[in-house]
Amino acid sequence: MQNHPNYYSELKVSRSATSKEIKRAFRRLAKQFHPDKNQTKNAGQTFQSIQTAYEVLGNDRKKWEYDTWIAEIERKKKKHQFYAERLRRSRLQREKCDLVFQELLHFNHEKGIQLYEELQAEIQDFCIDDFMNYTESRDCEFLIAEAYQATNNYHAAMHLYEKLLSYEKRRPVFHHFVPEIRDRLKKVYIDCLTNPKNLENIPNDLAKIKDLKLSKREQAWVYRRLAELYVGAGLKDMGKDMLTKALQLNPKLAGIKKICLELGLTNSPHLSTASKI
């Protein structure tokens, strides 16, 4: 039931609880977490969760619908677990690719990536198209890119998103979903640039950013972030250059007081703006 609301847990009752037990549990918890009596930080949010749970479990029709929904989720989860376990025991590389797909479909990002990278290590010149049809391969690569992005491996995500757009020009699969891939790629470019593994990658990533047609505000934020990275690495001249570009794009750029001081720009006309932030 991960990622799904567990109303029984919210009310601290079992799935077999009677309507009287559910009502009793709600009253007890409502008294404990009511904002008028409980001033702790999360009391209001907890009280709201308790109310939502009781609105469902305290209503016979809604409770039946919820129990039916939960039973279906559990059935699908068990089916997935059984199928995934069979694939894990298999030595067939085709089924290992299927397992990658299954893990990623269920948002098991780290496990899916691990299996994918194991296949790359096992098979020389690994190509997922050798084990899946064209559409399945593109779907799987999209999920792998999504997993890399979710786990902050931006360069790996960038490579796969770029690859998918390249495939799309030759043999379309995603059609109306292409703008979503482009938006994700835009975010990944910015993430790569502003969280570089190596400062030497910045010029190449910056060139890609320039093709994205960002707003002046967005460009200024990127340059400010680069200024911070360069200053943090002790490269103050490059940091000053990036900050100057940022301020040319957005003279009212926020959050620059500290970096101006680090760069010795105490006489900067922009420092007075920063000091108000």
C-alpha positions in Angstrom: 0.0 0.0 0.0 3.0 2.2 -0.4 2.2 5.6 -2.0 -1.5 5.1 -1.3 -3.5 6.5 1.7 -3.9 4.0 4.4 -7.0 5.2 6.3 -6.9 2.3 8.7 -3.4 3.3 9.8 -4.5 7.0 10.1 -7.1 5.9 12.6 -4.9 3.2 14.2 -7.4 0.4 13.7 -7.2 -2.9 12.0 -8.9 -3.7 8.7 -11.4 -5.9 10.6 -12.5 -3.0 12.9 -16.2 -2.6 13.5 -18.0 0.7 12.8 -18.1 1.4 16.5 -14.4 0.8 16.9 -13.7 3.1 14.0 -15.9 5.9 15.5 -14.3 5.4 18.9 -10.8 5.7 17.4 -11.7 8.8 15.5 -13.1 10.6 18.5 -10.0 9.7 20.6 -7.5 10.9 18.0 -9.6 14.0 17.1 -9.4 15.1 20.8 -5.7 14.4 20.8 -4.8 16.4 17.7 -7.5 19.1 17.5 -5.7 22.4 16.8 -7.6 24.1 19.6 -6.0 21.7 22.1 -2.8 20.7 20.4 -0.4 23.4 19.3 2.4 21.2 18.1 3.8 21.8 14.6 2.1 19.0 12.7 -1.1 18.7 14.7 -3.3 20.5 12.2 -2.1 18.3 9.3 -2.6 15.2 11.4 -6.1 16.3 12.4 -7.0 16.9 8.7 -5.7 13.4 7.8 -7.8 11.8 10.6 -10.9 13.7 9.4 -10.3 12.5 5.8 -9.9 8.9 6.9 -13.0 9.0 9.0 -15.1 10.5 6.2 -14.3 7.3 4.2 -14.2 4.6 6.9 -17.2 6.1 8.8 -19.4 5.9 5.7 -20.5 2.3 4.7 -20.6 2.9 1.0 -17.3 4.8 0.9 -15.7 2.2 3.1 -16.8 -0.6 0.8 -15.4 1.2 -2.2 -12.1 1.9 -0.4 -11.8 -1.7 0.7 -12.4 -2.9 -2.9 -9.8 -0.5 -4.2 -7.2 -1.6 -1.6 -7.9 -5.2 -2.4 -7.3 -4.6 -6.1 -4.1 -2.7 -5.4 -2.8 -5.6 -3.2 -3.8 -8.1 -5.8 -1.8 -6.2 -8.5 1.1 -5.8 -6.1 1.3 -9.6 -5.4 1.0 -10.3 -9.1 3.9 -7.9 -9.8 6.0 -9.4 -7.0 5.4 -12.9 -8.3 6.3 -12.0 -11.9 9.3 -9.9 -10.8 10.6 -12.8 -8.6 10.3 -15.2 -11.6 12.3 -12.8 -13.7 14.9 -12.4 -11.0 15.5 -16.1 -11.0 15.9 -16.2 -14.8 19.2 -16.1 -16.5 17.7 -15.0 -19.8 18.8 -11.6 -20.8 15.5 -10.9 -22.5 13.7 -11.5 -19.2 16.3 -9.3 -17.3 15.3 -6.5 -19.6 11.6 -7.2 -18.8 12.5 -6.9 -15.1 14.2 -3.5 -15.7 10.9 -2.4 -17.3 8.8 -3.8 -14.4 10.9 -2.3 -11.7 10.8 1.2 -13.3 7.1 1.0 -14.0 6.6 0.5 -10.2 8.9 3.5 -9.5 11.7 1.3 -8.1 14.2 3.7 -9.7 17.4 2.5 -8.0 16.7 -1.2 -8.5 15.8 -0.6 -12.2 19.0 1.4 -12.8 21.1 -1.2 -11.1 19.7 -4.0 -13.3 20.1 -1.9 -16.4 23.7 -1.1 -15.6 24.4 -4.8 -14.8 23.1 -5.7 -18.3 25.4 -3.0 -19.8 28.3 -4.6 -18.0 27.5 -8.1 -18.9 26.9 -7.6 -22.6 29.4 -6.0 -24.9 27.8 -3.2 -27.1 24.6 -3.7 -25.2 21.5 -2.4 -27.0 18.1 -2.7 -25.5 16.6 -3.1 -29.1 18.2 -6.5 -29.2 15.8 -7.7 -26.5 12.6 -5.7 -27.0 10.6 -4.4 -30.0 11.1 -0.8 -31.1 8.2 0.7 -29.1 9.0 -1.2 -25.9 12.6 -0.2 -26.2 11.8 3.5 -26.4 9.3 3.2 -23.5 11.9 1.5 -21.4 14.6 4.1 -22.3 12.2 6.8 -21.3 11.6 5.2 -17.9 15.4 4.7 -17.4 15.9 8.4 -18.2 13.2 9.3 -15.7 14.9 7.1 -13.1 18.2 8.7 -13.7 16.7 12.2 -13.4 14.9 11.2 -10.2 18.2 9.9 -8.7 20.1 13.1 -9.7 22.2 11.4 -12.4 21.5 14.3 -14.8 24.1 13.5 -17.5 22.8 10.0 -17.9 19.3 11.3 -18.1 20.3 13.9 -20.6 22.0 11.3 -22.9 18.8 9.2 -23.0 16.4 12.0 -23.5 18.5 13.3 -26.3 18.6 9.8 -27.8 14.8 9.5 -27.6 14.3 12.8 -29.4 16.8 11.7 -32.1 14.8 8.4 -32.6 11.6 10.4 -32.6 12.7 12.3 -35.7 13.3 9.1 -37.6 10.5 6.9 -36.4 7.9 8.6 -34.1 6.6 6.7 -31.1 5.7 9.4 -28.5 4.0 11.9 -30.8 2.0 14.3 -28.5 4.3 13.4 -25.6 7.4 14.9 -27.3 6.9 18.4 -25.7 7.0 16.6 -22.3 10.4 15.1 -23.2 11.7 18.5 -24.3 10.6 20.1 -21.1 12.3 17.3 -19.1 15.4 17.8 -21.2 15.4 21.5 -20.5 15.2 20.9 -16.8 18.0 18.3 -17.0 20.3 20.7 -18.9 19.8 23.3 -16.1 20.4 20.6 -13.5 23.5 19.4 -15.2 24.8 22.9 -15.5 24.1 24.0 -12.0 25.1 20.8 -10.3 28.2 19.9 -12.3 30.3 16.8 -11.4 33.2 18.6 -13.0 33.6 22.4 -13.6 35.2 21.6 -17.0 31.7 20.4 -18.2 30.2 23.9 -17.7 31.1 25.5 -21.1 29.7 22.5 -23.0 26.5 22.4 -20.9 26.2 26.2 -21.1 26.2 26.0 -24.9 23.2 23.7 -24.7 21.4 26.0 -22.3 21.7 28.9 -24.8 19.6 27.0 -27.3 16.7 26.6 -24.8 15.5 30.2 -25.2 15.2 30.8 -21.5 13.7 34.0 -20.1 16.1 36.6 -18.9 15.1 35.8 -15.3 15.9 32.1 -15.8 19.2 32.9 -17.5 20.2 35.2 -14.7 19.5 32.5 -12.1 21.7 30.1 -14.0 24.6 32.6 -14.2 24.2 33.4 -10.5 24.4 29.7 -9.7 27.5 29.4 -11.9 29.1 32.4 -10.1 28.5 30.6 -6.8 30.1 27.4 -8.1 33.2 29.2 -9.4 33.6 31.2 -6.2 33.3 28.0 -4.2 36.1 26.5 -6.2 38.3 29.5 -5.7 37.9 30.8 -9.3 36.9 34.3 -8.4 37.6 35.9 -11.8 35.2 33.4 -13.5 32.7 33.9 -10.7 32.8 37.7 -11.2 32.3 37.2 -14.9 29.2 35.0 -14.3 27.7 37.4 -11.8 28.2 40.3 -14.1 26.3 38.5 -16.8 23.5 37.6 -14.3 23.1 41.2 -13.3 23.1 42.5 -16.9 20.1 40.2 -17.5 18.4 40.9 -14.2 19.7 44.0 -12.2 17.3 43.1 -9.4 18.6 39.6 -9.0 17.9 38.3 -5.5 20.2 36.5 -3.1 23.5 38.0 -4.2 24.7 39.9 -1.1 26.9 37.2 0.1 28.6 36.4 -3.2 29.1 40.2 -3.9 30.9 40.4 -0.6 33.0 37.3 -1.4 34.0 38.9 -4.7 34.8 42.2 -3.1 32.1 44.0 -4.9 31.2 46.2 -2.0 31.0 49.2 -4.3 28.7 47.5 -6.7 25.6 49.4 -7.6 23.8 46.1 -7.3 24.8 45.5 -3.7 22.2 47.9 -2.4 19.6 45.8 -4.1 21.0 42.6 -2.7 21.1 44.0 0.8 17.4 44.4 0.8 16.8 40.7 0.2 
